[in-house]
């Protein structure tokens, strides 16, 4: 897939508690829809001085473009 192609690693399957639409959509009693979270890493998330690493923004963009191309058959 796109993550392995661009980043050279397999996507990680994990669960974590957080607040977001994915909790509602993925809940078996609600939407029961597979949900993907993809984004750059950073520090001080949701607090003063929050930031993400620029190189990861570029990599995530490349993964999204490659994934879209795969889905569209490009």
N, CA, C, O and CB atoms as a CASP TS submission, in Angstrom:
PFRMAT TS
TARGET T0000
AUTHOR 0000-0000-0000
METHOD Language model
MODEL 1
PARENT N/A
ATOM      1  N   UNK     1       0.798  -1.180   0.000  1.00  0.00           N
ATOM      2  CA  UNK     1       0.000   0.000   0.000  1.00  0.00           C
ATOM      3  C   UNK     1       0.853   1.262   0.000  1.00  0.00           C
ATOM      4  O   UNK     1       2.082   1.213  -0.045  1.00  0.00           O
ATOM      5  CB  UNK     1      -0.914  -0.012   1.173  1.00  0.00           C
ATOM      6  N   UNK     2       0.177   2.362   0.051  1.00  0.00           N
ATOM      7  CA  UNK     2       0.832   3.670  -0.041  1.00  0.00           C
ATOM      8  C   UNK     2       1.788   3.944   1.111  1.00  0.00           C
ATOM      9  O   UNK     2       2.852   4.528   0.904  1.00  0.00           O
ATOM     10  CB  UNK     2      -0.205   4.757  -0.092  1.00  0.00           C
ATOM     11  N   UNK     3       1.425   3.532   2.318  1.00  0.00           N
ATOM     12  CA  UNK     3       2.305   3.796   3.464  1.00  0.00           C
ATOM     13  C   UNK     3       3.622   3.057   3.311  1.00  0.00           C
ATOM     14  O   UNK     3       4.691   3.623   3.542  1.00  0.00           O
ATOM     15  CB  UNK     3       1.623   3.388   4.780  1.00  0.00           C
ATOM     16  N   UNK     4       3.544   1.800   2.922  1.00  0.00           N
ATOM     17  CA  UNK     4       4.772   1.013   2.732  1.00  0.00           C
ATOM     18  C   UNK     4       5.586   1.580   1.566  1.00  0.00           C
ATOM     19  O   UNK     4       6.813   1.652   1.636  1.00  0.00           O
ATOM     20  CB  UNK     4       4.432  -0.485   2.475  1.00  0.00           C
ATOM     21  N   UNK     5       4.901   1.979   0.500  1.00  0.00           N
ATOM     22  CA  UNK     5       5.566   2.525  -0.687  1.00  0.00           C
ATOM     23  C   UNK     5       6.309   3.825  -0.374  1.00  0.00           C
ATOM     24  O   UNK     5       7.453   4.002  -0.794  1.00  0.00           O
ATOM     25  CB  UNK     5       4.542   2.767  -1.799  1.00  0.00           C
ATOM     26  N   UNK     6       5.673   4.723   0.352  1.00  0.00           N
ATOM     27  CA  UNK     6       6.256   6.042   0.618  1.00  0.00           C
ATOM     28  C   UNK     6       7.181   6.028   1.825  1.00  0.00           C
ATOM     29  O   UNK     6       8.307   6.521   1.754  1.00  0.00           O
ATOM     30  CB  UNK     6       5.156   7.066   0.832  1.00  0.00           C
ATOM     31  N   UNK     7       6.707   5.461   2.941  1.00  0.00           N
ATOM     32  CA  UNK     7       7.458   5.539   4.197  1.00  0.00           C
ATOM     33  C   UNK     7       8.355   4.332   4.435  1.00  0.00           C
ATOM     34  O   UNK     7       9.235   4.370   5.295  1.00  0.00           O
ATOM     35  CB  UNK     7       6.506   5.684   5.351  1.00  0.00           C
ATOM     36  N   UNK     8       8.135   3.258   3.676  1.00  0.00           N
ATOM     37  CA  UNK     8       8.960   2.072   3.844  1.00  0.00           C
ATOM     38  C   UNK     8       8.591   1.230   5.057  1.00  0.00           C
ATOM     39  O   UNK     8       9.373   0.381   5.483  1.00  0.00           O
ATOM     40  CB  UNK     8      10.382   2.472   3.944  1.00  0.00           C
ATOM     41  N   UNK     9       7.402   1.460   5.618  1.00  0.00           N
ATOM     42  CA  UNK     9       6.937   0.680   6.771  1.00  0.00           C
ATOM     43  C   UNK     9       5.476   0.293   6.560  1.00  0.00           C
ATOM     44  O   UNK     9       4.739   0.949   5.823  1.00  0.00           O
ATOM     45  CB  UNK     9       7.107   1.486   8.100  1.00  0.00           C
ATOM     46  N   UNK    10       5.080  -0.783   7.221  1.00  0.00           N
ATOM     47  CA  UNK    10       3.684  -1.199   7.153  1.00  0.00           C
ATOM     48  C   UNK    10       2.837  -0.298   8.042  1.00  0.00           C
ATOM     49  O   UNK    10       3.312   0.168   9.078  1.00  0.00           O
ATOM     50  CB  UNK    10       3.528  -2.679   7.572  1.00  0.00           C
ATOM     51  N   UNK    11       1.593  -0.046   7.655  1.00  0.00           N
ATOM     52  CA  UNK    11       0.714   0.733   8.527  1.00  0.00           C
ATOM     53  C   UNK    11       0.519   0.000   9.846  1.00  0.00           C
ATOM     54  O   UNK    11       0.531  -1.230   9.890  1.00  0.00           O
ATOM     55  CB  UNK    11      -0.652   0.994   7.844  1.00  0.00           C
ATOM     56  N   UNK    12       0.343   0.750  10.901  1.00  0.00           N
ATOM     57  CA  UNK    12       0.153   0.171  12.230  1.00  0.00           C
ATOM     58  C   UNK    12      -1.336   0.137  12.553  1.00  0.00           C
ATOM     59  O   UNK    12      -2.039   1.137  12.404  1.00  0.00           O
ATOM     60  CB  UNK    12       0.933   0.979  13.309  1.00  0.00           C
ATOM     61  N   UNK    13      -1.801  -1.013  12.992  1.00  0.00           N
ATOM     62  CA  UNK    13      -3.178  -1.140  13.443  1.00  0.00           C
ATOM     63  C   UNK    13      -3.177  -1.032  14.955  1.00  0.00           C
ATOM     64  O   UNK    13      -2.494  -1.795  15.638  1.00  0.00           O
ATOM     65  CB  UNK    13      -3.821  -2.486  12.968  1.00  0.00           C
ATOM     66  N   UNK    14      -3.935  -0.090  15.477  1.00  0.00           N
ATOM     67  CA  UNK    14      -3.932   0.130  16.922  1.00  0.00           C
ATOM     68  C   UNK    14      -5.255   0.735  17.355  1.00  0.00           C
ATOM     69  O   UNK    14      -6.044   1.201  16.533  1.00  0.00           O
ATOM     70  CB  UNK    14      -2.761   1.043  17.338  1.00  0.00           C
ATOM     71  N   UNK    15      -5.478   0.718  18.645  1.00  0.00           N
ATOM     72  CA  UNK    15      -6.639   1.365  19.239  1.00  0.00           C
ATOM     73  C   UNK    15      -6.151   2.332  20.295  1.00  0.00           C
ATOM     74  O   UNK    15      -5.226   2.021  21.045  1.00  0.00           O
ATOM     75  CB  UNK    15      -7.627   0.327  19.844  1.00  0.00           C
ATOM     76  N   UNK    16      -6.757   3.487  20.359  1.00  0.00           N
ATOM     77  CA  UNK    16      -6.447   4.407  21.445  1.00  0.00           C
ATOM     78  C   UNK    16      -7.692   5.204  21.785  1.00  0.00           C
ATOM     79  O   UNK    16      -8.538   5.462  20.929  1.00  0.00           O
ATOM     80  CB  UNK    16      -5.276   5.349  21.066  1.00  0.00           C
ATOM     81  N   UNK    17      -7.789   5.586  23.040  1.00  0.00           N
ATOM     82  CA  UNK    17      -8.929   6.372  23.495  1.00  0.00           C
ATOM     83  C   UNK    17      -8.674   7.839  23.189  1.00  0.00           C
ATOM     84  O   UNK    17      -7.619   8.381  23.518  1.00  0.00           O
ATOM     85  CB  UNK    17      -9.185   6.162  25.011  1.00  0.00           C
ATOM     86  N   UNK    18      -9.639   8.464  22.563  1.00  0.00           N
ATOM     87  CA  UNK    18      -9.515   9.868  22.214  1.00  0.00           C
ATOM     88  C   UNK    18     -10.905  10.399  21.884  1.00  0.00           C
ATOM     89  O   UNK    18     -11.883   9.651  21.879  1.00  0.00           O
ATOM     90  CB  UNK    18      -8.531  10.073  21.019  1.00  0.00           C
ATOM     91  N   UNK    19     -10.980  11.668  21.615  1.00  0.00           N
ATOM     92  CA  UNK    19     -12.240  12.283  21.229  1.00  0.00           C
ATOM     93  C   UNK    19     -12.178  12.590  19.739  1.00  0.00           C
ATOM     94  O   UNK    19     -11.240  13.240  19.277  1.00  0.00           O
ATOM     95  CB  UNK    19     -12.525  13.575  22.063  1.00  0.00           C
ATOM     96  N   UNK    20     -13.151  12.134  18.999  1.00  0.00           N
ATOM     97  CA  UNK    20     -13.184  12.417  17.571  1.00  0.00           C
ATOM     98  C   UNK    20     -14.309  11.653  16.903  1.00  0.00           C
ATOM     99  O   UNK    20     -14.885  10.736  17.487  1.00  0.00           O
ATOM    100  CB  UNK    20     -11.849  12.068  16.920  1.00  0.00           C
ATOM    101  N   UNK    21     -14.614  12.035  15.683  1.00  0.00           N
ATOM    102  CA  UNK    21     -15.673  11.369  14.925  1.00  0.00           C
ATOM    103  C   UNK    21     -15.402   9.884  14.754  1.00  0.00           C
ATOM    104  O   UNK    21     -16.336   9.086  14.680  1.00  0.00           O
ATOM    105  CB  UNK    21     -15.832  12.019  13.565  1.00  0.00           C
ATOM    106  N   UNK    22     -14.121   9.503  14.691  1.00  0.00           N
ATOM    107  CA  UNK    22     -13.773   8.105  14.477  1.00  0.00           C
ATOM    108  C   UNK    22     -14.287   7.227  15.614  1.00  0.00           C
ATOM    109  O   UNK    22     -14.594   6.057  15.384  1.00  0.00           O
ATOM    110  CB  UNK    22     -12.262   7.951  14.336  1.00  0.00           C
ATOM    111  N   UNK    23     -14.388   7.751  16.825  1.00  0.00           N
ATOM    112  CA  UNK    23     -14.939   6.967  17.934  1.00  0.00           C
ATOM    113  C   UNK    23     -16.414   6.665  17.709  1.00  0.00           C
ATOM    114  O   UNK    23     -16.876   5.566  18.014  1.00  0.00           O
ATOM    115  CB  UNK    23     -14.752   7.709  19.263  1.00  0.00           C
ATOM    116  N   UNK    24     -17.146   7.619  17.185  1.00  0.00           N
ATOM    117  CA  UNK    24     -18.568   7.419  16.900  1.00  0.00           C
ATOM    118  C   UNK    24     -18.747   6.497  15.695  1.00  0.00           C
ATOM    119  O   UNK    24     -19.516   5.537  15.751  1.00  0.00           O
ATOM    120  CB  UNK    24     -19.267   8.774  16.646  1.00  0.00           C
ATOM    121  N   UNK    25     -18.040   6.788  14.615  1.00  0.00           N
ATOM    122  CA  UNK    25     -18.211   6.031  13.374  1.00  0.00           C
ATOM    123  C   UNK    25     -17.741   4.588  13.491  1.00  0.00           C
ATOM    124  O   UNK    25     -18.326   3.696  12.878  1.00  0.00           O
ATOM    125  CB  UNK    25     -17.468   6.708  12.256  1.00  0.00           C
ATOM    126  N   UNK    26     -16.697   4.352  14.269  1.00  0.00           N
ATOM    127  CA  UNK    26     -16.152   3.010  14.397  1.00  0.00           C
ATOM    128  C   UNK    26     -16.841   2.148  15.432  1.00  0.00           C
ATOM    129  O   UNK    26     -16.626   0.937  15.458  1.00  0.00           O
ATOM    130  CB  UNK    26     -14.723   3.093  14.723  1.00  0.00           C
ATOM    131  N   UNK    27     -17.660   2.731  16.283  1.00  0.00           N
ATOM    132  CA  UNK    27     -18.344   1.993  17.341  1.00  0.00           C
ATOM    133  C   UNK    27     -19.325   0.997  16.724  1.00  0.00           C
ATOM    134  O   UNK    27     -20.166   1.389  15.914  1.00  0.00           O
ATOM    135  CB  UNK    27     -19.081   2.963  18.300  1.00  0.00           C
ATOM    136  N   UNK    28     -19.233  -0.294  17.093  1.00  0.00           N
ATOM    137  CA  UNK    28     -20.126  -1.307  16.521  1.00  0.00           C
ATOM    138  C   UNK    28     -21.607  -1.020  16.749  1.00  0.00           C
ATOM    139  O   UNK    28     -22.444  -1.460  15.960  1.00  0.00           O
ATOM    140  CB  UNK    28     -19.794  -2.651  17.097  1.00  0.00           C
ATOM    141  N   UNK    29     -21.946  -0.290  17.809  1.00  0.00           N
ATOM    142  CA  UNK    29     -23.344   0.028  18.084  1.00  0.00           C
ATOM    143  C   UNK    29     -23.818   1.276  17.345  1.00  0.00           C
ATOM    144  O   UNK    29     -24.995   1.628  17.416  1.00  0.00           O
ATOM    145  CB  UNK    29     -23.544   0.211  19.568  1.00  0.00           C
ATOM    146  N   UNK    30     -22.918   1.939  16.643  1.00  0.00           N
ATOM    147  CA  UNK    30     -23.286   3.158  15.908  1.00  0.00           C
ATOM    148  C   UNK    30     -23.030   2.930  14.422  1.00  0.00           C
ATOM    149  O   UNK    30     -23.840   2.302  13.741  1.00  0.00           O
ATOM    150  CB  UNK    30     -22.480   4.403  16.428  1.00  0.00           C
ATOM    151  N   UNK    31     -21.925   3.429  13.926  1.00  0.00           N
ATOM    152  CA  UNK    31     -21.642   3.315  12.502  1.00  0.00           C
ATOM    153  C   UNK    31     -20.993   2.011  12.106  1.00  0.00           C
ATOM    154  O   UNK    31     -21.224   1.510  11.006  1.00  0.00           O
ATOM    155  CB  UNK    31     -20.776   4.430  12.078  1.00  0.00           C
ATOM    156  N   UNK    32     -20.173   1.446  13.001  1.00  0.00           N
ATOM    157  CA  UNK    32     -19.418   0.215  12.742  1.00  0.00           C
ATOM    158  C   UNK    32     -18.639   0.296  11.430  1.00  0.00           C
ATOM    159  O   UNK    32     -18.572  -0.670  10.671  1.00  0.00           O
ATOM    160  CB  UNK    32     -20.363  -0.988  12.710  1.00  0.00           C
ATOM    161  N   UNK    33     -18.052   1.468  11.180  1.00  0.00           N
ATOM    162  CA  UNK    33     -17.287   1.696   9.958  1.00  0.00           C
ATOM    163  C   UNK    33     -15.792   1.668  10.250  1.00  0.00           C
ATOM    164  O   UNK    33     -15.337   2.293  11.208  1.00  0.00           O
ATOM    165  CB  UNK    33     -17.681   3.036   9.317  1.00  0.00           C
ATOM    166  N   UNK    34     -15.025   0.953   9.436  1.00  0.00           N
ATOM    167  CA  UNK    34     -13.571   1.013   9.607  1.00  0.00           C
ATOM    168  C   UNK    34     -13.106   2.462   9.463  1.00  0.00           C
ATOM    169  O   UNK    34     -13.570   3.181   8.578  1.00  0.00           O
ATOM    170  CB  UNK    34     -12.847   0.095   8.569  1.00  0.00           C
ATOM    171  N   UNK    35     -12.212   2.878  10.313  1.00  0.00           N
ATOM    172  CA  UNK    35     -11.772   4.266  10.335  1.00  0.00           C
ATOM    173  C   UNK    35     -10.253   4.325  10.301  1.00  0.00           C
ATOM    174  O   UNK    35      -9.578   3.553  10.982  1.00  0.00           O
ATOM    175  CB  UNK    35     -12.315   4.996  11.578  1.00  0.00           C
ATOM    176  N   UNK    36      -9.726   5.239   9.512  1.00  0.00           N
ATOM    177  CA  UNK    36      -8.281   5.419   9.394  1.00  0.00           C
ATOM    178  C   UNK    36      -7.915   6.803   9.910  1.00  0.00           C
ATOM    179  O   UNK    36      -8.556   7.797   9.570  1.00  0.00           O
ATOM    180  CB  UNK    36      -7.808   5.233   7.921  1.00  0.00           C
ATOM    181  N   UNK    37      -6.885   6.849  10.730  1.00  0.00           N
ATOM    182  CA  UNK    37      -6.357   8.125  11.209  1.00  0.00           C
ATOM    183  C   UNK    37      -4.932   8.222  10.685  1.00  0.00           C
ATOM    184  O   UNK    37      -4.113   7.334  10.917  1.00  0.00           O
ATOM    185  CB  UNK    37      -6.410   8.237  12.795  1.00  0.00           C
ATOM    186  N   UNK    38      -4.649   9.288   9.989  1.00  0.00           N
ATOM    187  CA  UNK    38      -3.323   9.478   9.420  1.00  0.00           C
ATOM    188  C   UNK    38      -2.942  10.935   9.568  1.00  0.00           C
ATOM    189  O   UNK    38      -3.691  11.823   9.160  1.00  0.00           O
ATOM    190  CB  UNK    38      -3.274   9.037   7.933  1.00  0.00           C
ATOM    191  N   UNK    39      -1.799  11.180  10.141  1.00  0.00           N
ATOM    192  CA  UNK    39      -1.357  12.555  10.293  1.00  0.00           C
ATOM    193  C   UNK    39       0.078  12.620  10.770  1.00  0.00           C
ATOM    194  O   UNK    39       0.653  11.610  11.176  1.00  0.00           O
ATOM    195  CB  UNK    39      -2.258  13.297  11.255  1.00  0.00           C
ATOM    196  N   UNK    40       0.649  13.799  10.721  1.00  0.00           N
ATOM    197  CA  UNK    40       2.038  13.978  11.139  1.00  0.00           C
ATOM    198  C   UNK    40       2.173  13.949  12.657  1.00  0.00           C
ATOM    199  O   UNK    40       1.226  14.239  13.388  1.00  0.00           O
ATOM    200  CB  UNK    40       2.588  15.292  10.593  1.00  0.00           C
ATOM    201  N   UNK    41       3.355  13.598  13.107  1.00  0.00           N
ATOM    202  CA  UNK    41       3.668  13.601  14.535  1.00  0.00           C
ATOM    203  C   UNK    41       4.104  14.998  14.943  1.00  0.00           C
ATOM    204  O   UNK    41       4.501  15.803  14.100  1.00  0.00           O
ATOM    205  CB  UNK    41       4.773  12.559  14.872  1.00  0.00           C
ATOM    206  N   UNK    42       4.031  15.276  16.206  1.00  0.00           N
ATOM    207  CA  UNK    42       4.440  16.579  16.723  1.00  0.00           C
ATOM    208  C   UNK    42       4.549  16.540  18.229  1.00  0.00           C
ATOM    209  O   UNK    42       4.684  15.474  18.830  1.00  0.00           O
ATOM    210  CB  UNK    42       3.459  17.666  16.295  1.00  0.00           C
ATOM    211  N   UNK    43       4.491  17.696  18.824  1.00  0.00           N
ATOM    212  CA  UNK    43       4.615  17.811  20.282  1.00  0.00           C
ATOM    213  C   UNK    43       3.559  18.780  20.802  1.00  0.00           C
ATOM    214  O   UNK    43       2.998  19.571  20.044  1.00  0.00           O
ATOM    215  CB  UNK    43       6.046  18.287  20.688  1.00  0.00           C
ATOM    216  N   UNK    44       3.298  18.707  22.093  1.00  0.00           N
ATOM    217  CA  UNK    44       2.374  19.611  22.795  1.00  0.00           C
ATOM    218  C   UNK    44       0.987  19.613  22.160  1.00  0.00           C
ATOM    219  O   UNK    44       0.353  20.661  22.035  1.00  0.00           O
ATOM    220  CB  UNK    44       2.934  21.032  22.809  1.00  0.00           C
ATOM    221  N   UNK    45       0.529  18.441  21.764  1.00  0.00           N
ATOM    222  CA  UNK    45      -0.743  18.332  21.063  1.00  0.00           C
ATOM    223  C   UNK    45      -1.880  18.909  21.909  1.00  0.00           C
ATOM    224  O   UNK    45      -2.013  18.590  23.091  1.00  0.00           O
ATOM    225  CB  UNK    45      -1.033  16.867  20.708  1.00  0.00           C
ATOM    226  N   UNK    46      -2.682  19.748  21.295  1.00  0.00           N
ATOM    227  CA  UNK    46      -3.836  20.411  21.916  1.00  0.00           C
ATOM    228  C   UNK    46      -3.450  21.247  23.132  1.00  0.00           C
ATOM    229  O   UNK    46      -4.205  21.332  24.100  1.00  0.00           O
ATOM    230  CB  UNK    46      -4.867  19.378  22.322  1.00  0.00           C
ATOM    231  N   UNK    47      -2.278  21.859  23.077  1.00  0.00           N
ATOM    232  CA  UNK    47      -1.849  22.737  24.173  1.00  0.00           C
ATOM    233  C   UNK    47      -0.973  23.851  23.608  1.00  0.00           C
ATOM    234  O   UNK    47      -0.695  23.894  22.410  1.00  0.00           O
ATOM    235  CB  UNK    47      -1.080  21.932  25.272  1.00  0.00           C
ATOM    236  N   UNK    48      -0.546  24.743  24.484  1.00  0.00           N
ATOM    237  CA  UNK    48       0.294  25.866  24.051  1.00  0.00           C
ATOM    238  C   UNK    48       1.563  25.342  23.388  1.00  0.00           C
ATOM    239  O   UNK    48       2.177  24.388  23.867  1.00  0.00           O
ATOM    240  CB  UNK    48       0.651  26.783  25.252  1.00  0.00           C
ATOM    241  N   UNK    49       1.938  25.960  22.307  1.00  0.00           N
ATOM    242  CA  UNK    49       3.163  25.569  21.610  1.00  0.00           C
ATOM    243  C   UNK    49       3.011  24.317  20.764  1.00  0.00           C
ATOM    244  O   UNK    49       4.007  23.687  20.405  1.00  0.00           O
ATOM    245  CB  UNK    49       4.256  25.360  22.600  1.00  0.00           C
ATOM    246  N   UNK    50       1.774  23.947  20.441  1.00  0.00           N
ATOM    247  CA  UNK    50       1.544  22.761  19.617  1.00  0.00           C
ATOM    248  C   UNK    50       2.220  22.926  18.256  1.00  0.00           C
ATOM    249  O   UNK    50       2.189  24.007  17.669  1.00  0.00           O
ATOM    250  CB  UNK    50       0.029  22.506  19.441  1.00  0.00           C
ATOM    251  N   UNK    51       2.833  21.842  17.756  1.00  0.00           N
ATOM    252  CA  UNK    51       3.429  21.885  16.421  1.00  0.00           C
ATOM    253  C   UNK    51       3.543  20.483  15.856  1.00  0.00           C
ATOM    254  O   UNK    51       3.482  19.496  16.589  1.00  0.00           O
ATOM    255  CB  UNK    51       4.809  22.559  16.458  1.00  0.00           C
ATOM    256  N   UNK    52       3.709  20.405  14.543  1.00  0.00           N
ATOM    257  CA  UNK    52       4.002  19.147  13.869  1.00  0.00           C
ATOM    258  C   UNK    52       5.313  19.306  13.115  1.00  0.00           C
ATOM    259  O   UNK    52       5.733  20.417  12.792  1.00  0.00           O
ATOM    260  CB  UNK    52       2.845  18.731  12.905  1.00  0.00           C
ATOM    261  N   UNK    53       5.947  18.177  12.844  1.00  0.00           N
ATOM    262  CA  UNK    53       7.220  18.186  12.130  1.00  0.00           C
ATOM    263  C   UNK    53       6.970  18.343  10.628  1.00  0.00           C
ATOM    264  O   UNK    53       6.198  17.586  10.038  1.00  0.00           O
ATOM    265  CB  UNK    53       8.021  16.888  12.417  1.00  0.00           C
ATOM    266  N   UNK    54       7.621  19.322  10.023  1.00  0.00           N
ATOM    267  CA  UNK    54       7.415  19.642   8.612  1.00  0.00           C
ATOM    268  C   UNK    54       7.684  18.449   7.706  1.00  0.00           C
ATOM    269  O   UNK    54       6.929  18.210   6.764  1.00  0.00           O
ATOM    270  CB  UNK    54       8.303  20.799   8.207  1.00  0.00           C
ATOM    271  N   UNK    55       8.743  17.699   7.976  1.00  0.00           N
ATOM    272  CA  UNK    55       9.054  16.556   7.117  1.00  0.00           C
ATOM    273  C   UNK    55       7.948  15.505   7.173  1.00  0.00           C
ATOM    274  O   UNK    55       7.719  14.795   6.194  1.00  0.00           O
ATOM    275  CB  UNK    55      10.392  15.930   7.525  1.00  0.00           C
ATOM    276  N   UNK    56       7.269  15.402   8.299  1.00  0.00           N
ATOM    277  CA  UNK    56       6.167  14.454   8.394  1.00  0.00           C
ATOM    278  C   UNK    56       4.929  14.956   7.660  1.00  0.00           C
ATOM    279  O   UNK    56       4.158  14.150   7.139  1.00  0.00           O
ATOM    280  CB  UNK    56       5.832  14.185   9.851  1.00  0.00           C
ATOM    281  N   UNK    57       4.725  16.265   7.608  1.00  0.00           N
ATOM    282  CA  UNK    57       3.618  16.823   6.822  1.00  0.00           C
ATOM    283  C   UNK    57       3.820  16.456   5.353  1.00  0.00           C
ATOM    284  O   UNK    57       2.874  16.063   4.670  1.00  0.00           O
ATOM    285  CB  UNK    57       3.526  18.379   6.999  1.00  0.00           C
ATOM    286  N   UNK    58       5.041  16.585   4.880  1.00  0.00           N
ATOM    287  CA  UNK    58       5.362  16.236   3.493  1.00  0.00           C
ATOM    288  C   UNK    58       5.130  14.744   3.265  1.00  0.00           C
ATOM    289  O   UNK    58       4.520  14.360   2.267  1.00  0.00           O
ATOM    290  CB  UNK    58       6.830  16.613   3.155  1.00  0.00           C
ATOM    291  N   UNK    59       5.608  13.900   4.180  1.00  0.00           N
ATOM    292  CA  UNK    59       5.452  12.451   4.025  1.00  0.00           C
ATOM    293  C   UNK    59       3.978  12.038   4.039  1.00  0.00           C
ATOM    294  O   UNK    59       3.561  11.214   3.225  1.00  0.00           O
ATOM    295  CB  UNK    59       6.209  11.719   5.136  1.00  0.00           C
ATOM    296  N   UNK    60       3.195  12.597   4.950  1.00  0.00           N
ATOM    297  CA  UNK    60       1.766  12.276   5.005  1.00  0.00           C
ATOM    298  C   UNK    60       1.081  12.699   3.706  1.00  0.00           C
ATOM    299  O   UNK    60       0.223  11.979   3.196  1.00  0.00           O
ATOM    300  CB  UNK    60       1.095  12.969   6.219  1.00  0.00           C
ATOM    301  N   UNK    61       1.451  13.851   3.173  1.00  0.00           N
ATOM    302  CA  UNK    61       0.890  14.305   1.897  1.00  0.00           C
ATOM    303  C   UNK    61       1.225  13.319   0.787  1.00  0.00           C
ATOM    304  O   UNK    61       0.368  12.993  -0.035  1.00  0.00           O
ATOM    305  CB  UNK    61       1.417  15.708   1.539  1.00  0.00           C
ATOM    306  N   UNK    62       2.455  12.846   0.759  1.00  0.00           N
ATOM    307  CA  UNK    62       2.862  11.869  -0.259  1.00  0.00           C
ATOM    308  C   UNK    62       2.090  10.558  -0.105  1.00  0.00           C
ATOM    309  O   UNK    62       1.716   9.940  -1.102  1.00  0.00           O
ATOM    310  CB  UNK    62       4.377  11.602  -0.168  1.00  0.00           C
ATOM    311  N   UNK    63       1.848  10.130   1.134  1.00  0.00           N
ATOM    312  CA  UNK    63       1.074   8.910   1.374  1.00  0.00           C
ATOM    313  C   UNK    63      -0.361   9.094   0.884  1.00  0.00           C
ATOM    314  O   UNK    63      -0.916   8.204   0.240  1.00  0.00           O
ATOM    315  CB  UNK    63       1.088   8.539   2.878  1.00  0.00           C
ATOM    316  N   UNK    64      -0.961  10.238   1.186  1.00  0.00           N
ATOM    317  CA  UNK    64      -2.336  10.501   0.740  1.00  0.00           C
ATOM    318  C   UNK    64      -2.437  10.532  -0.781  1.00  0.00           C
ATOM    319  O   UNK    64      -3.385   9.988  -1.348  1.00  0.00           O
ATOM    320  CB  UNK    64      -2.836  11.825   1.318  1.00  0.00           C
ATOM    321  N   UNK    65      -1.479  11.158  -1.441  1.00  0.00           N
ATOM    322  CA  UNK    65      -1.478  11.222  -2.909  1.00  0.00           C
ATOM    323  C   UNK    65      -1.318   9.822  -3.498  1.00  0.00           C
ATOM    324  O   UNK    65      -2.040   9.458  -4.426  1.00  0.00           O
ATOM    325  CB  UNK    65      -0.346  12.152  -3.417  1.00  0.00           C
ATOM    326  N   UNK    66      -0.381   9.036  -2.971  1.00  0.00           N
ATOM    327  CA  UNK    66      -0.166   7.675  -3.470  1.00  0.00           C
ATOM    328  C   UNK    66      -1.394   6.802  -3.219  1.00  0.00           C
ATOM    329  O   UNK    66      -1.772   6.000  -4.073  1.00  0.00           O
ATOM    330  CB  UNK    66       1.073   7.049  -2.806  1.00  0.00           C
ATOM    331  N   UNK    67      -2.014   6.955  -2.055  1.00  0.00           N
ATOM    332  CA  UNK    67      -3.219   6.186  -1.747  1.00  0.00           C
ATOM    333  C   UNK    67      -4.374   6.547  -2.660  1.00  0.00           C
ATOM    334  O   UNK    67      -5.095   5.664  -3.125  1.00  0.00           O
ATOM    335  CB  UNK    67      -3.624   6.403  -0.306  1.00  0.00           C
ATOM    336  N   UNK    68      -4.558   7.828  -2.923  1.00  0.00           N
ATOM    337  CA  UNK    68      -5.615   8.269  -3.836  1.00  0.00           C
ATOM    338  C   UNK    68      -5.364   7.737  -5.241  1.00  0.00           C
ATOM    339  O   UNK    68      -6.294   7.301  -5.920  1.00  0.00           O
ATOM    340  CB  UNK    68      -5.708   9.806  -3.857  1.00  0.00           C
ATOM    341  N   UNK    69      -4.111   7.773  -5.677  1.00  0.00           N
ATOM    342  CA  UNK    69      -3.768   7.251  -7.004  1.00  0.00           C
ATOM    343  C   UNK    69      -4.080   5.758  -7.086  1.00  0.00           C
ATOM    344  O   UNK    69      -4.588   5.286  -8.104  1.00  0.00           O
ATOM    345  CB  UNK    69      -2.274   7.504  -7.320  1.00  0.00           C
ATOM    346  N   UNK    70      -3.779   5.009  -6.015  1.00  0.00           N
ATOM    347  CA  UNK    70      -4.100   3.578  -5.985  1.00  0.00           C
ATOM    348  C   UNK    70      -5.610   3.361  -6.088  1.00  0.00           C
ATOM    349  O   UNK    70      -6.071   2.515  -6.855  1.00  0.00           O
ATOM    350  CB  UNK    70      -3.554   2.928  -4.694  1.00  0.00           C
ATOM    351  N   UNK    71      -6.375   4.126  -5.312  1.00  0.00           N
ATOM    352  CA  UNK    71      -7.832   3.976  -5.315  1.00  0.00           C
ATOM    353  C   UNK    71      -8.450   4.326  -6.662  1.00  0.00           C
ATOM    354  O   UNK    71      -9.429   3.712  -7.085  1.00  0.00           O
ATOM    355  CB  UNK    71      -8.444   4.843  -4.238  1.00  0.00           C
ATOM    356  N   UNK    72      -7.870   5.317  -7.327  1.00  0.00           N
ATOM    357  CA  UNK    72      -8.410   5.773  -8.606  1.00  0.00           C
ATOM    358  C   UNK    72      -7.835   5.028  -9.798  1.00  0.00           C
ATOM    359  O   UNK    72      -8.237   5.256 -10.939  1.00  0.00           O
ATOM    360  CB  UNK    72      -8.154   7.239  -8.770  1.00  0.00           C
ATOM    361  N   UNK    73      -6.882   4.124  -9.522  1.00  0.00           N
ATOM    362  CA  UNK    73      -6.290   3.346 -10.592  1.00  0.00           C
ATOM    363  C   UNK    73      -5.338   4.127 -11.467  1.00  0.00           C
ATOM    364  O   UNK    73      -5.116   3.769 -12.623  1.00  0.00           O
ATOM    365  CB  UNK    73      -7.352   2.773 -11.428  1.00  0.00           C
ATOM    366  N   UNK    74      -4.772   5.196 -10.924  1.00  0.00           N
ATOM    367  CA  UNK    74      -3.855   6.037 -11.702  1.00  0.00           C
ATOM    368  C   UNK    74      -2.464   5.441 -11.742  1.00  0.00           C
ATOM    369  O   UNK    74      -1.564   6.016 -12.354  1.00  0.00           O
ATOM    370  CB  UNK    74      -3.796   7.444 -11.122  1.00  0.00           C
TER
END
